[in-house]
Structure formats: C-alpha cells, structure tokens
Amino acid sequence: MDVTEVQKEFISEYFALAFISISLDWIRRGMLEEPDEIVRQIEILVKGDFRKALLNFEESNRSGGKT
C-alpha cells in the first residue's frame, strides 16, 4: 500500500484522539452508560474505517497529493 509513515501516524493519532475524547466525555458526564455499550458504539463507528483511511490516502498519493 502506497501510504507514508507520516500518513499512517496521522490516521493512528486521529483515531486515538477520538477514542480519548469519547472516554473523557463519558467520564465528564458521570459514566452513566455501561462501558460495554461505549465500546460497542465505538466498534460500530470504526469498523473498516482504518482500512478506508489508508485507501483514501493511497488514492490521494496516486493523484499527486502525497504528504
């Protein structure tokens, strides 16, 4: 796959920060939802998105948008 290390790191950081933000918001709201429910919702959101993000960067790189 034609994706740079910088792009891989960006994708990883994006998803990590999203997870951290959701976790902190859950704590701020008093942890009312069950942790398993939060995990289930996150799983639904990110299912396949890592691969899609890599493919999107690869497509961008092929059309001259490499970062």
Order of alpha helices (4+ residues) and beta strands (2+ residues): alpha-alpha-alpha
